[in-house]
Every structure is written in structure tokens, then in C-alpha cells.
């Protein structure tokens, strides 16, 4: 059973109930369709990919509260038109009691039995992903390779064995990353398909990706630990907690500047003013809409920002 997920849902639970998670967002940047009707192109693109049978799933789990506000209606369209069994998953500002109940409902939707050996296996793989993140900010893995590996922690690429092999191959590379500046990307990942390749081309080392980092810091090896860790997911918590984590990571990774990516028609776009007020680093805000290559105007703004960093 392939289970589409629209935002971060514990992949440990999905694998441990004999299903395979597919993070629908990871199909969006390389897609070649233009959504027919949209607010946010991220959600509208995976919606149309499913409606047009370009992605086939057996079940759908929708993060309908606490993170993405646009996914609810797009997922309801899929449920009604494709008759796919759909579960709506809600975060609630770090409330562990609430989240424990959400996990129980999720397990019931997926069949009711959890293989704890699989929970432990996923936990071990996530520890390897954390190592990739660490080697990236220690200049042993470049930002592009680190990003594409870490972002896949949301679903383990739908194949834990293949994913684990790819991680080990990356960890065994003997690389010394050369760069002019160290930057961080906060907000959701850019929708531009070539964004991290572009950063490599201009000799910029991305040592922190906020949202992918969230995917790996929340691994669990039991239901209790999953509740404890996933309930701290910062994008579904008060922004104070998110700012605290960002500031800690920026200091640890010794970044020179921050790029805040915002998506058109995403409510997270409204957080830009707050982040600028409370994060004391040079910051550039860029915005994207539909999946495409990085626009030339955006490249010019990034290059001017890097130049200003000195």
C-alpha cells in the first residue's frame, strides 16, 4: 500500500504498519504541469499529479491543521474525485496529549498493528541522516548533496534499503567543500528545481536547511518517543519555539547570512516580518510560485546579497 503524505507525518508509523509513505511534495519541483486552479502551487501541483494519474497512491494522509493551510481543500478534491481512503492529521501547538490521540487515530487508519522492529530500523537510518547534516556544516559534504539526502527523511524515498545505501555512499565520500560564504535557508524549501545546483555554482555553501532538518531531528524508536519528538515539530508550534531552534542552529553552523524562502499564497509568508525582527543575521527574502528553474531576477538578488556579505 502506497500512502501519500502532504507534510511531515511519522514515516516510522507508516512503515511499521506495512505501508510505504510517499512525500507528495518531493514530486513537485521536477513536475512539468501547471496547476489548473491554485492558491499554493505546492499543494495544487501534487493534487493535479494525483488527479491525472501521474502519481498513484492507495491511501492519503493529509496534514490538515498546524502546518499547511492550503492542503485541506486540495486533498478533499482528491478524496471526492478519486475515492482514495483519506485521513486528516492535525497538529496542535505541541500538545502531547492531543498528538498522542492523533497517532492512535493514524495507526487505526493504517490497520492497527505496529511492528516495533521497523520503528527501530527507521530510527537507525535517521541517525545516519543526522550524520550527513553534521558533515555538511563541518564542510565534508556539499550543500546540494546534503539537501537532497536530508529532504528524503520525510519518506525514506519509499525504500529504506535503497535510501540507507545512498546515505552510506555519501558518508564514505572524501570531500573538502570549498566556498566563499556559508548560508542558511529558512522557510519551506524553494520550489525551484535547480536551486541547490545554482548555489554550488556560485560557490555558496548551504549549511542549514530549516525544514529538512526538522524531518530528521524527530526520529523515534517507540510510540512514546514518537509522540515526544514529533509533537515538537516547530512549523506546527508557536513561532517562538521555531525562532529559538533557528537561532541555535545559525550560531552552531557559523552562517554568514540567511535566505528566507516564501511561497506565494502560503500563510508562512506572513512570518517574514517576525523572523526579520528576531533573527539578527543579514537576511534576504525570495519568493516562488510554480515549479521552474531559478528565475534570473532571483539569481541576481542572491548574488547581490552574497556580495553585500563581504
LUMLUMTOR-73729 format. One record per atom (N, C-alpha, C): residue in one letter; x negated, y, z. Coordinates in steps of 0.05 Angstrom, whole numbers, padded with zeros to 5 digits, always signed. Atoms other than C-alpha are relative to their C-alpha. Layout:
AXYZ
...
***
This chain:
X-00017-00024+00000
X+00000+00000+00000
X-00017+00025+00000
X+00014-00025+00001
X-00029+00067-00021
X+00017+00022+00012
X-00015-00020-00015
X-00008+00123+00025
X-00013+00028-00006
X+00009-00027+00005
X-00015+00195+00001
X+00002+00017+00025
X-00001-00018-00023
X-00032+00246+00055
X-00005+00028-00011
X+00001-00027+00010
X-00023+00321+00046
X-00018+00018+00016
X+00019-00015-00017
X-00070+00345+00101
X-00012-00021+00019
X+00014+00019-00017
X-00111+00314+00157
X+00020-00017+00017
X-00014+00020-00016
X-00077+00252+00185
X-00020-00022+00006
X+00021+00020-00007
X-00118+00199+00222
X-00002-00023-00020
X+00002+00023+00019
X-00144+00153+00167
X-00005-00026+00015
X+00004+00024-00016
X-00163+00105+00223
X+00027-00015+00003
X-00026+00013-00004
X-00089+00092+00236
X+00010-00012-00026
X-00011+00010+00025
X-00072+00083+00163
X-00015-00025-00008
X+00015+00024+00007
X-00129+00033+00150
X+00007-00023+00020
X-00005+00020-00021
X-00114-00003+00216
X+00028-00012-00001
X-00026+00012+00004
X-00042-00015+00195
X+00002-00013-00028
X+00002+00014+00025
X-00065-00048+00130
X+00011+00016-00024
X-00006-00018+00023
X-00054+00012+00084
X-00025+00014-00008
X+00023-00015+00011
X-00101+00054+00042
X+00008+00030-00003
X-00006-00028+00003
X-00100+00130+00051
X-00012+00013-00025
X+00011-00016+00022
X-00109+00178-00008
X+00006+00029+00006
X-00003-00029-00005
X-00121+00251+00008
X+00007+00013-00027
X-00009-00011+00025
X-00080+00284-00047
X-00015+00025-00008
X+00014-00025+00006
X-00119+00349-00042
X-00026-00005-00015
X+00025+00006+00013
X-00182+00315-00066
X+00003-00005-00030
X-00005+00003+00029
X-00150+00304-00134
X+00005+00027-00014
X-00010-00026+00011
X-00132+00378-00144
X-00021+00015-00016
X+00019-00017+00015
X-00197+00415-00165
X-00006-00010-00028
X+00007+00011+00026
X-00212+00367-00223
X+00024-00005-00018
X-00024+00005+00016
X-00140+00363-00247
X+00002+00020-00023
X-00002-00018+00024
X-00123+00393-00315
X+00029+00008-00005
X-00027-00009+00004
X-00050+00411-00303
X+00004+00027+00013
X-00008-00025-00013
X-00019+00478-00288
X+00027-00004+00012
X-00026+00005-00013
X+00037+00473-00237
X+00022+00016-00013
X-00023-00013+00014
X+00105+00489-00267
X+00014+00020+00018
X-00013-00017-00019
X+00132+00522-00205
X-00015-00001+00026
X+00018+00002-00024
X+00089+00542-00146
X+00001+00025+00017
X+00010-00021-00017
X+00072+00584-00087
X-00030-00005+00002
X+00028+00008-00002
X+00006+00549-00069
X-00007-00021-00021
X+00007+00019+00021
X-00029+00514-00126
X-00010-00026+00011
X+00010+00025-00012
X-00060+00463-00079
X+00024-00020+00002
X-00022+00018-00005
X+00007+00433-00059
X+00016-00005-00026
X-00015+00004+00025
X+00042+00445-00126
X-00014-00018-00019
X+00015+00017+00018
X-00014+00410-00163
X+00003-00029+00007
X-00004+00028-00007
X-00012+00346-00123
X+00029-00009-00003
X-00029+00007+00004
X+00064+00349-00126
X+00004-00008-00029
X-00005+00006+00029
X+00063+00351-00203
X-00016-00025-00009
X+00015+00024+00007
X+00008+00298-00207
X+00015-00025+00007
X-00016+00023-00007
X+00054+00250-00170
X+00025-00002-00017
X-00024+00000+00015
X+00117+00271-00206
X-00005-00009-00029
X+00006+00008+00027
X+00082+00260-00273
X-00015-00027-00001
X+00012+00027-00002
X+00055+00192-00250
X-00030+00000-00006
X+00029+00000+00003
X-00018+00214-00255
X-00014-00009+00026
X+00008+00013-00025
X-00026+00193-00182
X+00023-00018+00008
X-00021+00019-00009
X+00012+00131-00159
X-00004-00007+00029
X+00001+00007-00028
X+00027+00122-00086
X+00025-00016+00008
X-00023+00015-00010
X+00073+00075-00047
X+00015+00014+00023
X-00012-00015-00022
X+00085+00120+00013
X-00013+00027+00001
X+00010-00028-00002
X+00075+00193+00031
X+00002+00009+00029
X+00000-00012-00027
X+00055+00225+00097
X-00005+00030-00004
X+00000-00029+00004
X+00068+00300+00098
X-00006+00014+00027
X+00005-00017-00023
X+00035+00346+00149
X+00018+00025-00004
X-00021-00020+00004
X+00097+00390+00154
X+00000+00022+00020
X+00000-00021-00021
X+00080+00431+00215
X-00027+00003+00012
X+00025-00005-00015
X+00019+00463+00246
X-00024+00004-00018
X+00024-00004+00017
X-00027+00466+00185
X+00010+00013-00026
X-00008-00011+00026
X+00000+00474+00114
X+00030+00005+00000
X-00029-00007-00001
X+00067+00510+00109
X+00014-00003-00027
X-00012+00003+00027
X+00077+00500+00034
X+00006-00029-00008
X-00002+00028+00009
X+00073+00425+00032
X+00028-00012+00004
X-00026+00012-00007
X+00142+00412+00062
X+00019-00003-00023
X-00020+00000+00022
X+00186+00431+00003
X-00011-00016-00024
X+00012+00016+00022
X+00137+00403-00049
X+00002-00030+00005
X-00003+00028-00007
X+00138+00337-00012
X+00029-00010-00001
X-00029+00008+00002
X+00214+00337-00007
X+00008-00004-00029
X-00006+00004+00029
X+00217+00344-00083
X-00009-00028-00008
X+00011+00026+00007
X+00173+00282-00089
X+00019-00022+00012
X-00016+00021-00014
X+00215+00243-00038
X+00027-00003-00015
X-00026+00002+00013
X+00280+00260-00074
X-00001-00011-00028
X+00002+00008+00028
X+00257+00250-00145
X-00012-00027-00005
X+00014+00025+00005
X+00211+00191-00138
X+00009-00022+00020
X-00011+00019-00020
X+00247+00157-00079
X-00023-00014+00015
X+00022+00011-00015
X+00180+00147-00044
X+00005+00002+00030
X-00004-00002-00029
X+00185+00130+00031
X-00019+00021+00011
X+00015-00024-00008
X+00162+00194+00065
X+00003+00004+00030
X+00000-00006-00029
X+00142+00211+00136
X-00011+00028+00004
X+00007-00028-00005
X+00137+00282+00163
X-00014+00001+00028
X+00018+00001-00023
X+00080+00292+00213
X-00005+00029+00010
X+00001-00027-00011
X+00077+00352+00260
X-00021+00003+00021
X+00018-00008-00021
X+00020+00383+00299
X+00015+00022+00016
X-00012-00021-00017
X+00038+00429+00357
X-00020+00012+00020
X+00018-00016-00017
X-00017+00474+00383
X-00015-00016+00021
X+00017+00015-00018
X-00059+00419+00415
X+00015-00014+00022
X-00016+00014-00021
X-00002+00389+00456
X-00004-00030-00002
X+00007+00029+00001
X-00028+00319+00472
X+00025-00018+00002
X-00024+00016-00003
X+00039+00293+00495
X+00016-00001-00026
X-00014-00001+00026
X+00072+00316+00431
X-00015-00017-00021
X+00016+00014+00021
X+00015+00288+00389
X+00001-00031+00005
X-00002+00029-00006
X+00018+00220+00424
X+00026-00011-00011
X-00026+00008+00011
X+00091+00216+00405
X+00000-00001-00031
X+00003+00000+00029
X+00074+00235+00333
X-00015-00024-00010
X+00016+00023+00008
X+00022+00180+00329
X+00017-00026+00002
X-00018+00023-00003
X+00073+00129+00355
X+00020-00002-00024
X-00019+00000+00023
X+00123+00150+00301
X-00014-00006-00026
X+00016+00006+00024
X+00068+00147+00248
X-00005-00030-00002
X+00006+00029+00000
X+00049+00076+00269
X+00025-00016-00007
X-00026+00013+00006
X+00123+00055+00266
X+00006+00002-00030
X-00004-00004+00028
X+00128+00085+00196
X-00017-00019-00017
X+00019+00016+00015
X+00067+00045+00174
X+00002-00030+00006
X-00004+00029-00005
X+00090-00021+00203
X-00001-00009+00028
X-00002+00006-00029
X+00079-00021+00278
X-00024-00014+00012
X+00023+00014-00011
X+00015-00062+00286
X-00026+00013-00007
X+00026-00013+00004
X-00055-00032+00294
X-00023-00019+00005
X+00024+00017-00003
X-00119-00072+00283
X-00023+00017+00012
X+00019-00017-00014
X-00167-00042+00334
X-00029-00005-00010
X+00027+00004+00013
X-00228-00074+00299
X-00004+00019-00023
X+00002-00019+00022
X-00213-00030+00239
X-00004+00028+00011
X+00005-00026-00013
X-00209+00031+00285
X-00029+00004+00006
X+00028-00002-00007
X-00279+00016+00309
X-00018+00002-00025
X+00016-00002+00025
X-00305+00006+00237
X+00001+00028-00012
X-00002-00027+00010
X-00278+00073+00215
X-00016+00019+00017
X+00016-00017-00019
X-00309+00105+00277
X-00030-00001-00007
X+00028+00003+00007
X-00377+00077+00257
X-00007+00015-00026
X+00004-00014+00025
X-00370+00105+00187
X-00001+00030+00004
X-00001-00028-00006
X-00352+00173+00214
X-00026+00010+00014
X+00025-00007-00012
X-00415+00172+00256
X-00022+00005-00021
X+00019-00004+00023
X-00455+00165+00191
X+00006+00026-00014
X-00007-00026+00013
X-00417+00224+00162
X-00011+00023+00017
X+00011-00020-00017
X-00437+00265+00222
X-00030+00004-00004
X+00029-00001+00005
X-00509+00247+00207
X-00005+00016-00026
X+00003-00015+00025
X-00500+00275+00136
X+00002+00030+00006
X-00004-00028-00008
X-00474+00340+00166
X-00025+00011+00014
X+00023-00009-00016
X-00533+00344+00214
X-00025+00004-00019
X+00023-00002+00018
X-00585+00331+00159
X+00003+00023-00019
X-00005-00023+00018
X-00552+00385+00116
X-00010+00025+00014
X+00009-00025-00013
X-00563+00440+00167
X-00029-00001+00009
X+00029+00002-00005
X-00633+00413+00181
X-00016-00001-00026
X+00013-00004+00027
X-00648+00423+00106
X-00011-00026-00012
X+00009+00026+00012
X-00655+00349+00088
X+00021-00010-00020
X-00020+00007+00021
X-00591+00344+00046
X+00012+00026-00010
X-00010-00025+00011
X-00567+00398-00001
X+00030+00004+00004
X-00028-00007-00007
X-00500+00433+00010
X+00020-00013-00018
X-00019+00013+00019
X-00467+00404-00053
X+00004-00029+00008
X-00003+00029-00007
X-00481+00331-00035
X+00013-00003+00027
X-00012+00002-00026
X-00463+00343+00037
X+00030+00005-00001
X-00029-00007+00002
X-00396+00376+00019
X+00016-00023-00012
X-00016+00021+00013
X-00373+00321-00029
X+00001-00026+00017
X-00001+00023-00018
X-00391+00268+00023
X+00018+00005+00024
X-00015-00006-00025
X-00361+00302+00084
X+00030+00004-00006
X-00028-00005+00006
X-00296+00324+00050
X+00015-00027-00003
X-00013+00026+00003
X-00282+00250+00036
X+00005-00015+00026
X-00006+00013-00026
X-00280+00234+00110
X+00030+00000+00006
X-00029+00000-00004
X-00205+00250+00105
X+00013-00026-00007
X-00012+00026+00008
X-00191+00184+00070
X-00021-00022-00006
X+00022+00019+00005
X-00259+00149+00064
X+00000-00009-00029
X-00001+00005+00029
X-00249+00153-00012
X+00018-00023-00007
X-00018+00022+00006
X-00196+00100-00007
X-00014-00027+00000
X+00016+00026+00000
X-00251+00047+00001
X-00023+00003+00020
X+00021-00004-00020
X-00291+00046+00066
X-00027-00012-00007
X+00026+00013+00007
X-00344-00003+00039
X-00015+00017-00020
X+00013-00016+00021
X-00359+00039-00023
X-00009+00027+00013
X+00006-00025-00013
X-00358+00103+00019
X-00025-00003+00018
X+00022+00005-00018
X-00406+00074+00070
X-00026-00004-00016
X+00024+00004+00017
X-00454+00052+00015
X-00010+00027-00012
X+00007-00026+00011
X-00453+00122-00016
X-00013+00017+00022
X+00011-00015-00022
X-00467+00153+00052
X-00029-00009+00006
X+00026+00011-00005
X-00526+00107+00065
X-00020+00007-00021
X+00018-00008+00022
X-00555+00122-00004
X-00009+00029+00004
X+00007-00028-00004
X-00552+00196+00012
X-00018+00004+00024
X+00017-00002-00023
X-00582+00187+00081
X-00029-00010-00005
X+00026+00011+00007
X-00640+00149+00050
X-00016+00017-00019
X+00014-00019+00018
X-00658+00206+00002
X-00021+00016+00016
X+00021-00016-00013
X-00723+00241+00019
X-00001+00027-00013
X-00004-00026+00013
X-00705+00313+00005
X-00008+00023+00019
X+00005-00025-00015
X-00731+00381+00029
X+00014+00022-00016
X-00016-00019+00014
X-00680+00433+00010
X-00013+00028+00001
X+00011-00027+00002
X-00708+00499-00015
X+00023+00020-00006
X-00022-00019+00003
X-00664+00561-00013
X-00009+00028+00007
X+00005-00028-00007
X-00661+00636-00007
X+00016+00009+00024
X-00017-00008-00023
X-00604+00642+00043
X+00017-00024+00009
X-00017+00020-00012
X-00562+00599+00089
X+00028+00012+00005
X-00027-00011-00003
X-00487+00609+00086
X+00019-00021+00011
X-00022+00017-00009
X-00423+00581+00115
X+00024+00006-00017
X-00026-00003+00013
X-00356+00570+00081
X+00021-00005+00021
X-00022+00005-00019
X-00297+00580+00127
X+00027+00003-00016
X-00026+00002+00014
X-00223+00571+00110
X+00002-00026-00014
X-00003+00025+00015
X-00198+00517+00064
X-00021-00001-00022
X+00021+00001+00021
X-00247+00491+00011
X+00009+00014-00026
X-00007-00013+00025
X-00249+00531-00054
X+00012-00020-00020
X-00014+00017+00020
X-00204+00504-00109
X-00016-00002-00025
X+00017-00001+00024
X-00260+00517-00160
X-00016-00026-00002
X+00012+00026+00003
X-00287+00451-00187
X-00030+00000+00001
X+00030-00001+00002
X-00359+00475-00196
X-00012+00018+00021
X+00009-00020-00020
X-00365+00519-00134
X-00027-00007+00013
X+00025+00008-00015
X-00419+00479-00097
X-00023-00004-00019
X+00021+00001+00020
X-00458+00466-00160
X-00011+00028-00006
X+00008-00027+00004
X-00458+00541-00171
X-00018+00011+00023
X+00016-00009-00023
X-00484+00555-00101
X-00029-00012-00002
X+00027+00012+00003
X-00542+00506-00114
X-00015+00015-00022
X+00013-00014+00023
X-00557+00542-00180
X-00012+00027+00009
X+00010-00026-00008
X-00566+00609-00145
X-00016-00002+00026
X+00019+00005-00022
X-00609+00578-00091
X+00011+00007+00028
X-00014-00006-00026
X-00558+00586-00034
X+00006-00027+00013
X-00004+00025-00014
X-00555+00531+00018
X+00024+00003+00019
X-00024+00000-00016
X-00486+00519+00047
X-00004-00020+00023
X+00007+00017-00023
X-00500+00491+00117
X+00024-00006+00018
X-00024+00005-00017
X-00429+00493+00145
X+00025+00004-00017
X-00027-00001+00012
X-00361+00477+00114
X+00020-00005+00021
X-00018+00002-00024
X-00308+00490+00166
X+00020-00023-00002
X-00021+00020+00000
X-00251+00446+00144
X-00011-00029-00003
X+00012+00028+00001
X-00292+00384+00122
X-00012-00008+00027
X+00012+00005-00027
X-00329+00390+00189
X+00022-00009+00019
X-00022+00008-00017
X-00261+00384+00223
X+00008-00029-00005
X-00008+00028+00007
X-00249+00318+00187
X-00017-00020+00015
X+00018+00020-00011
X-00310+00284+00218
X-00003+00002+00030
X+00005-00002-00029
X-00311+00311+00289
X+00023-00012+00016
X-00023+00010-00015
X-00246+00277+00306
X+00004-00030-00002
X-00003+00029+00002
X-00261+00203+00298
X+00008-00012+00026
X-00009+00014-00025
X-00231+00154+00348
X-00003-00029-00003
X+00003+00029+00000
X-00241+00081+00367
X+00022-00013+00016
X-00023+00010-00014
X-00176+00073+00406
X+00023+00020-00005
X-00022-00019+00004
X-00106+00103+00403
X-00003+00024+00018
X+00003-00023-00019
X-00121+00145+00465
X-00021+00020-00010
X+00021-00019+00009
X-00185+00173+00436
X+00009+00015-00025
X-00010-00013+00024
X-00150+00188+00370
X+00019+00023+00009
X-00018-00021-00010
X-00096+00227+00408
X-00017+00023+00012
X+00017-00021-00012
X-00150+00264+00448
X-00014+00017-00020
X+00017-00015+00019
X-00192+00284+00388
X+00016+00013-00022
X-00015-00012+00022
X-00141+00296+00333
X+00018+00023+00010
X-00016-00022-00011
X-00099+00340+00379
X-00016+00026+00003
X+00017-00024-00001
X-00159+00388+00379
X-00005+00012-00027
X+00004-00010+00027
X-00155+00399+00304
X+00005+00030-00001
X-00002-00029-00004
X-00168+00473+00301
X+00019+00014-00019
X-00019-00014+00019
X-00127+00491+00239
X+00029-00003+00009
X-00027+00003-00011
X-00066+00467+00278
X+00001+00009+00029
X+00000-00011-00027
X-00085+00502+00343
X+00000+00030-00001
X+00002-00029-00002
X-00086+00574+00367
X-00027+00008-00012
X+00024-00009+00014
X-00136+00614+00326
X-00023+00006+00019
X+00022-00004-00020
X-00176+00629+00390
X-00018-00024+00001
X+00016+00025-00001
X-00199+00556+00391
X-00016-00003-00025
X+00014+00002+00026
X-00216+00558+00318
X-00024+00019-00001
X+00022-00019+00000
X-00258+00621+00326
X-00023-00009+00018
X+00021+00009-00019
X-00295+00591+00385
X-00018-00021-00013
X+00015+00021+00014
X-00315+00530+00343
X-00017+00012-00022
X+00015-00012+00022
X-00335+00572+00283
X-00025+00015+00010
X+00022-00015-00011
X-00379+00618+00325
X-00022-00018+00011
X+00020+00019-00010
X-00413+00559+00358
X-00016-00012-00023
X+00014+00013+00023
X-00429+00526+00291
X-00017+00020-00015
X+00016-00020+00014
X-00453+00590+00258
X-00026+00006+00014
X+00024-00005-00015
X-00502+00602+00314
X-00019-00024-00001
X+00016+00025+00001
X-00526+00529+00315
X-00014-00003-00027
X+00011+00005+00027
X-00537+00528+00240
X-00015+00023-00011
X+00016-00023+00007
X-00571+00596+00237
X+00007+00011-00028
X-00008-00010+00026
X-00530+00623+00179
X-00006+00030-00003
X+00005-00028+00006
X-00544+00689+00145
X+00026+00015-00006
X-00025-00013+00007
X-00474+00703+00121
X+00022-00020-00003
X-00024+00017+00001
X-00403+00676+00116
X+00017+00007-00024
X-00020-00003+00021
X-00357+00666+00056
X+00026-00011+00010
X-00026+00010-00008
X-00284+00662+00075
X+00017-00003-00026
X-00017+00006+00024
X-00243+00628+00020
X+00029+00000+00008
X-00029+00000-00005
X-00169+00643+00018
X+00014-00009-00025
X-00015+00010+00022
X-00117+00610-00026
X+00025+00018-00004
X-00023-00016+00005
X-00063+00652-00059
X+00025-00013+00011
X-00025+00009-00012
X+00004+00645-00023
X-00003-00020+00022
X+00005+00017-00024
X-00027+00607+00036
X+00002+00018+00024
X-00003-00016-00024
X-00009+00632+00105
X-00027+00005+00014
X+00027-00004-00012
X-00082+00622+00126
X-00014+00025-00011
X+00011-00025+00011
X-00098+00682+00081
X+00003+00023+00020
X-00005-00021-00019
X-00068+00726+00135
X-00019+00001+00023
X+00019+00001-00023
X-00122+00704+00184
X-00026+00015-00006
X+00025-00013+00007
X-00176+00741+00146
X-00007+00024+00018
X+00005-00023-00017
X-00168+00805+00186
X-00008-00008+00028
X+00007+00009-00027
X-00172+00767+00252
X-00028-00011+00000
X+00027+00012+00001
X-00234+00728+00231
X-00021+00022-00003
X+00020-00022+00004
X-00269+00792+00208
X-00004+00015+00026
X+00002-00015-00025
X-00255+00825+00275
X-00016-00015+00021
X+00012+00015-00022
X-00280+00769+00319
X-00025-00017-00007
X+00024+00014+00008
X-00336+00737+00278
X-00020+00020-00009
X+00019-00022+00005
X-00397+00782+00279
X-00023-00009-00018
X+00019+00007+00021
X-00431+00760+00215
X+00008+00014-00026
X-00008-00011+00027
X-00434+00791+00145
X+00019-00020-00013
X-00020+00018+00011
X-00372+00764+00111
X+00011+00010-00026
X-00012-00005+00026
X-00346+00761+00040
X+00025-00017-00002
X-00025+00014+00004
X-00274+00742+00026
X+00005-00003-00030
X-00007+00005+00028
X-00258+00709-00041
X+00027-00015+00000
X-00026+00013+00002
X-00191+00683-00065
X+00002-00016-00026
X-00005+00016+00024
X-00170+00629-00114
X+00030-00005-00003
X-00028+00007+00005
X-00105+00607-00146
X+00001-00028-00012
X-00003+00026+00012
X-00103+00550-00196
X-00027-00014-00003
X+00025+00014+00004
X-00156+00495-00206
X-00014+00010-00025
X+00016-00009+00023
X-00211+00521-00252
X-00029+00002+00008
X+00028-00006-00007
X-00285+00536-00256
X-00001+00027+00015
X+00002-00024-00015
X-00310+00591-00211
X+00000+00024-00019
X-00002-00023+00018
X-00289+00657-00244
X-00025+00017+00001
X+00025-00016+00002
X-00345+00702-00268
X+00001+00024+00020
X-00003-00022-00019
X-00318+00760-00225
X-00007-00009+00028
X+00007+00011-00026
X-00323+00716-00164
X-00030-00005+00003
X+00029+00005+00000
X-00394+00696-00182
X-00015+00027+00005
X+00014-00027-00003
X-00414+00770-00188
X+00003+00010+00029
X-00004-00009-00027
X-00384+00785-00120
X-00017-00016+00020
X+00017+00016-00017
X-00421+00727-00088
X-00029+00008-00002
X+00028-00008+00004
X-00487+00747-00119
X-00006+00027+00012
X+00004-00026-00013
X-00478+00818-00096
X-00001-00003+00030
X-00001+00005-00029
X-00462+00793-00026
X-00027-00012+00009
X+00026+00012-00007
X-00525+00749-00025
X-00022+00021-00001
X+00020-00021+00002
X-00566+00808-00048
X+00000+00019+00024
X-00003-00017-00023
X-00539+00850+00009
X-00011-00013+00026
X+00011+00014-00024
X-00561+00797+00059
X-00030+00005+00003
X+00028-00007-00002
X-00632+00817+00042
X-00019-00023-00002
***
